[in-house]
Amino acid sequence: MDSLREQFPNALITPEVDVTKPAQTRTAVELTLAKWGRIDVLANNAGYGQGGMIEDTPMDEVRAVFETNVFGALETIRAVLPAMRSQGSGVILNLSSIVGLVAYRGSGFYAATKHALEAISESMSIEVAPWGIKVVSVEPGPFRTDFAGRSYKWPSKRMPEYDALYKVAFDIYERMNGNQAGDPVRAAQLMIEAAECPAPPLRLPMGQFAYEEIDLYIEALNSDKEKWKEKLLATDFPND
């Protein structure tokens, strides 16, 4: 960060922001508006992964990941929207994940935060459209960042009944870390392209893994829907 400050002294400000502290978020927005007078793009990237099984992950750790990944993102969105509405334009890039659509064993709570961000993005995209504001939910698969390392937490307490599942999860993340197929630079370039697009997609799945997982998700959803079609439709009141 210091090298970036030296390289771009007049084009970069780096206020300290903990998204779980709304006052810091608002101050950063105020500093940005004071320097440039507008905010064209918000990249809502703050977050971390929380592993663990649904039964044994301590509730304070569950609440903490929601505070950062959901409520922190929401506070940031609310801080920039007045400026974007005033200027009649803006793009909000919400960094979700493929797990915002597809949840896996041992990642249910992290997935739940991203499911929440997906819902916020979808609803907000309709609500802010009259002011020319665009919303993009970015859904990467595995990318070669530190996410599978220091940015991913495991429960401080674990039930021995789930040891076998934890072993599988640990092995997957150990093999994955540093070997992910996704290129972060190309991901950033695609996000810039989406932000500059007059009509960006609401959802932006990135990487082959995410692309294929969405197809499998849709197939499974349609399969369940069709198998239960008659019973599902029969829950309505009978037509007169």
matplotlib code that plots the C-alpha trace (Angstrom):
import matplotlib.pyplot as plt

x = [0.0, 2.9, 4.3, 0.9, 0.7, 4.1, 3.2, -0.2, 0.1, -2.7, -5.0, -5.2, -6.5, -6.4, -8.5, -8.6, -11.9, -13.3, -16.7, -18.1, -17.6, -20.1, -18.5, -15.3, -17.2, -19.0, -15.8, -14.1, -17.1, -16.9, -13.2, -13.7, -16.5, -14.4, -11.5, -13.4, -16.9, -18.5, -18.4, -18.8, -18.0, -18.3, -16.4, -17.8, -15.0, -14.5, -15.2, -13.8, -14.7, -16.1, -15.9, -17.6, -20.6, -24.0, -24.3, -20.9, -19.8, -20.0, -22.8, -20.5, -18.4, -21.5, -22.6, -19.2, -19.1, -22.5, -21.4, -18.6, -20.0, -23.6, -24.1, -20.7, -21.5, -24.9, -23.5, -21.1, -23.9, -26.1, -23.2, -22.6, -26.1, -27.1, -24.2, -25.0, -28.6, -27.7, -25.4, -27.8, -25.4, -23.1, -22.2, -22.2, -20.1, -21.0, -18.4, -20.4, -19.3, -20.4, -21.5, -24.0, -26.0, -24.6, -23.7, -21.3, -20.7, -18.7, -19.3, -23.0, -22.6, -20.2, -22.6, -25.5, -23.8, -23.3, -26.9, -27.9, -25.8, -27.3, -30.8, -29.7, -28.2, -31.2, -33.7, -31.5, -30.9, -34.6, -34.9, -32.1, -32.6, -34.6, -31.4, -29.3, -27.5, -26.4, -25.8, -23.6, -23.3, -19.8, -19.7, -16.2, -15.2, -11.8, -9.3, -5.6, -5.8, -5.2, -8.9, -8.2, -5.3, -5.4, -8.8, -10.6, -11.5, -12.4, -14.4, -12.6, -14.5, -15.4, -17.5, -15.6, -18.7, -17.7, -14.0, -14.3, -16.0, -13.4, -10.6, -12.1, -12.5, -9.0, -7.5, -9.5, -8.4, -4.8, -4.6, -6.5, -4.5, -2.2, -3.3, -6.7, -7.5, -8.8, -6.5, -7.2, -5.9, -8.3, -11.1, -10.3, -10.2, -13.6, -15.1, -13.8, -15.3, -18.7, -18.5, -17.9, -20.6, -23.8, -25.9, -23.9, -25.3, -26.9, -24.8, -21.2, -20.0, -16.3, -14.1, -15.0, -15.8, -18.5, -19.9, -20.3, -21.6, -24.4, -25.5, -25.5, -27.5, -30.1, -30.4, -30.9, -33.5, -35.4, -35.3, -36.8, -39.4, -40.6, -40.6, -42.9, -44.8, -48.2, -48.0, -46.4, -49.2, -51.9, -51.1, -53.0, -56.7, -58.8, -59.9, -63.6]
y = [0.0, 2.4, 1.9, 2.8, 5.9, 7.0, 6.1, 7.9, 10.7, 12.8, 10.0, 7.7, 8.1, 5.2, 5.9, 3.1, 1.3, -1.4, -2.1, -3.3, 0.3, 2.4, 5.7, 4.7, 3.8, 7.1, 9.0, 7.3, 8.2, 11.8, 12.0, 10.6, 13.1, 15.9, 15.1, 14.1, 15.3, 12.1, 8.3, 6.4, 2.8, 1.0, -2.3, -4.0, -6.4, -6.6, -10.0, -13.4, -17.0, -18.9, -22.6, -25.1, -27.3, -26.0, -27.7, -26.9, -23.5, -21.2, -18.6, -15.6, -16.6, -17.0, -13.5, -12.1, -13.2, -11.8, -8.5, -8.2, -9.9, -8.7, -5.8, -4.3, -4.4, -3.0, 0.0, 0.7, 0.6, 3.0, 5.3, 5.8, 5.7, 9.3, 10.6, 8.2, 9.2, 12.9, 12.5, 10.2, 7.4, 4.8, 1.2, -1.1, -4.2, -6.6, -9.3, -12.4, -15.9, -19.0, -20.1, -17.3, -19.7, -23.1, -24.1, -26.8, -28.9, -27.1, -23.7, -23.1, -19.9, -18.3, -19.3, -17.8, -14.4, -14.5, -15.7, -12.6, -10.4, -11.9, -11.0, -7.5, -7.0, -8.3, -6.2, -3.1, -3.4, -2.7, 0.0, 2.2, 1.8, 5.1, 7.0, 5.3, 3.2, -0.3, -3.3, -6.3, -9.4, -10.8, -14.6, -15.9, -19.6, -20.4, -17.6, -17.5, -15.1, -15.7, -16.5, -20.2, -19.2, -16.3, -15.1, -18.3, -19.1, -22.4, -22.8, -22.4, -25.4, -28.5, -31.5, -34.8, -36.3, -34.2, -35.1, -37.0, -34.1, -31.6, -33.8, -33.7, -29.9, -29.3, -31.4, -29.6, -26.1, -27.2, -28.5, -25.5, -22.7, -21.2, -23.5, -22.1, -21.8, -18.2, -15.3, -12.3, -9.8, -11.1, -11.0, -7.4, -6.5, -8.1, -6.2, -3.0, -3.9, -4.6, -1.3, 0.6, -1.3, 0.7, -2.4, -4.7, -8.1, -8.5, -11.6, -12.1, -15.6, -15.9, -18.8, -22.2, -23.7, -21.1, -21.3, -25.0, -25.1, -22.7, -25.1, -28.0, -25.9, -25.0, -28.7, -29.9, -27.1, -28.0, -31.7, -31.3, -28.9, -31.2, -34.3, -32.5, -30.4, -31.9, -31.6, -28.2, -26.8, -28.5, -26.3, -23.4, -22.9, -24.8, -22.8, -22.1]
z = [0.0, 0.8, -2.7, -4.2, -2.1, -3.4, -7.0, -7.0, -4.4, -6.0, -7.2, -4.2, -0.7, 1.8, 4.8, 7.4, 7.3, 9.4, 7.8, 11.1, 12.4, 10.4, 11.4, 9.7, 6.5, 6.5, 7.1, 4.1, 1.9, 3.1, 2.4, -1.1, -1.9, -0.5, -2.8, -6.0, -5.6, -6.7, -6.4, -9.6, -8.4, -5.1, -5.0, -1.9, -1.3, 2.5, 3.8, 4.9, 4.9, 7.8, 7.7, 10.1, 10.4, 11.0, 14.4, 16.0, 14.8, 17.8, 17.5, 18.2, 15.3, 13.1, 14.1, 13.4, 9.8, 9.2, 10.8, 8.2, 5.1, 5.3, 7.6, 6.8, 3.1, 3.7, 5.7, 2.9, 0.3, 2.4, 2.8, -1.0, -2.3, -1.4, -3.6, -6.4, -6.4, -6.4, -9.4, -11.2, -11.8, -10.2, -10.2, -7.1, -7.4, -4.6, -4.2, -3.6, -4.5, -6.3, -2.8, -2.9, -5.1, -4.2, -0.6, 0.2, 3.3, 5.9, 4.5, 5.2, 7.2, 4.8, 2.0, 4.0, 4.1, 0.3, -0.3, 1.7, -0.4, -3.5, -2.3, -1.4, -4.8, -6.7, -4.7, -4.8, -8.5, -9.0, -6.3, -7.5, -11.2, -11.5, -10.6, -13.2, -10.6, -11.6, -9.3, -10.2, -8.0, -8.6, -8.2, -8.4, -8.0, -6.6, -7.4, -6.6, -3.6, 0.1, 0.6, 1.3, 3.6, 6.1, 4.9, 5.9, 9.5, 11.1, 14.2, 17.5, 18.8, 16.8, 17.6, 17.2, 15.5, 12.4, 12.4, 9.1, 7.3, 8.7, 7.5, 4.0, 4.2, 5.5, 2.7, 0.1, 1.3, 1.8, -1.8, -3.2, -1.5, -4.1, -6.8, -7.7, -11.4, -11.2, -12.1, -9.8, -12.4, -15.1, -12.5, -11.7, -15.4, -15.9, -13.0, -14.5, -17.8, -16.1, -14.3, -17.5, -19.4, -20.0, -19.2, -17.0, -16.0, -12.5, -11.9, -13.0, -12.3, -12.9, -13.8, -15.3, -11.9, -11.2, -14.7, -14.6, -11.0, -12.0, -14.7, -12.2, -9.8, -12.4, -13.5, -9.9, -9.2, -12.3, -11.6, -8.1, -9.4, -12.2, -10.0, -7.5, -10.0, -9.5, -5.7, -5.8, -8.0, -5.8, -2.9, -4.4, -3.8, -6.4, -9.4, -9.4]

ax = plt.figure().add_subplot(projection="3d")
ax.plot(x, y, z, "-o")
ax.set_aspect("equal")
plt.show()
